[in-house]
Amino acid sequence: MPSVSLNGASVKKRQQEEVLESRQYLTFLVGAESFAMPIGSIREIIEFGGLTEVPLMPSFLRGVINLRGSVVPVIDLSVRFGRAPTVVAKRTCIIIMELAQDGQQLLLGVMVDAVSAVLSVQEDRIEPRPSFGAGVRADFIEGMININERFLVVLDVQKVLSVEELSSLLGMSSDSVLAGGERDERSGRQQSESREG
């Protein structure tokens, strides 16, 4: 009977490997299109509301929200893709992302039309990104998931929400983008005060 226990051990090991090869993705709608992103960097999903618009910001930055005392910039994913702004409706929500930037964790909100489901997908079912025809910038795409003969675009979160790129588009430092534009003003005031004193 040792072969049974060895076989059992190999089956168990194979199951563990399959678990490791599977990743979870949140699927959501931007307009009528479905997209997915790995759930690893998602902190929470909240209802749309309480958004404060910030003057002189590009259209993809819809404003900031107060999340339990933290100022969180909110990016309209539709505008980030070069499309019309998201029309706020009953299912509109904000996905709160936690991103690593220069050794610290930063919060960003992503505005989407609706959240659909969480999928567990085997790594081998994720196909490489297409070179054309996906409707969003190629560098925003991590890969494609084939579900019932339909392809779901998996977003590369680090590229879509690149703090460096967003801050260069805004003409601000990345710290300022993530602090809602306040940090640069404070440091500028402190520098001028120290020069005067």
Summary of the structure (lengths in Angstrom):
residues: 197
radius of gyration: 20.9
end to end distance: 85.8
largest distance: 86.4
contacts: 527
relative contact order: 0.16
helix: 33%
strand: 40%
